[in-house]
């Protein structure tokens, strides 16, 4: 089974968080027993997304939807 930190490492290497991967991480956080390394990796992913180092498909789709309203 894949651990959270492995998924985060893949996202960090590509610089892109797809909807599929975002949902996978959400499900893993709800159903998986995880350790400190996984939590630290997830926190680092959040920081990378907030700083723009990782782009989020969900955020891009949201911004596109907002732009189409005008």
C-alpha positions in Angstrom: 0.0 0.0 0.0 1.2 3.5 -0.8 1.8 5.8 2.1 1.0 9.5 2.2 4.6 10.6 2.0 5.1 8.6 -1.2 2.1 10.4 -2.8 3.3 13.8 -1.6 6.8 13.1 -2.9 5.3 12.3 -6.3 3.3 15.6 -6.3 6.3 17.6 -5.2 8.5 16.1 -8.0 5.9 17.1 -10.6 4.8 20.3 -9.0 1.2 19.5 -9.8 -1.6 18.2 -7.6 -4.4 16.7 -9.7 -8.0 16.3 -8.6 -7.5 12.6 -8.5 -4.4 12.8 -6.3 -6.0 15.4 -4.0 -9.0 13.1 -3.5 -6.7 10.1 -2.9 -4.8 12.0 -0.2 -8.1 13.1 1.4 -9.2 9.5 1.5 -5.9 8.3 2.8 -6.0 10.9 5.6 -9.4 9.7 6.6 -8.8 5.9 6.5 -5.1 5.2 6.9 -3.0 4.9 10.0 -0.2 7.3 9.4 2.9 8.4 11.2 4.8 11.6 11.8 6.6 11.3 8.5 3.3 11.3 6.6 2.0 14.2 8.6 5.1 16.2 8.0 5.1 15.4 4.3 1.4 16.5 4.0 2.2 19.7 5.9 5.0 20.4 3.5 2.7 19.8 0.6 0.2 22.3 2.0 3.0 24.9 2.4 4.2 24.3 -1.2 0.6 24.7 -2.5 0.1 27.9 -0.5 3.4 29.4 -1.8 2.7 28.4 -5.4 5.5 25.8 -5.7 2.8 23.2 -6.4 -0.1 24.0 -8.6 -3.6 22.6 -7.7 -6.0 21.5 -10.4 -8.9 22.2 -8.1 -7.8 25.8 -7.6 -7.2 26.3 -11.3 -10.7 25.0 -12.1 -12.2 27.2 -9.4 -10.5 30.3 -10.8 -11.6 29.4 -14.3 -15.2 29.1 -13.1 -15.0 32.5 -11.4 -13.5 34.1 -14.5 -16.3 32.7 -16.7 -18.9 34.4 -14.5 -17.7 37.8 -15.7 
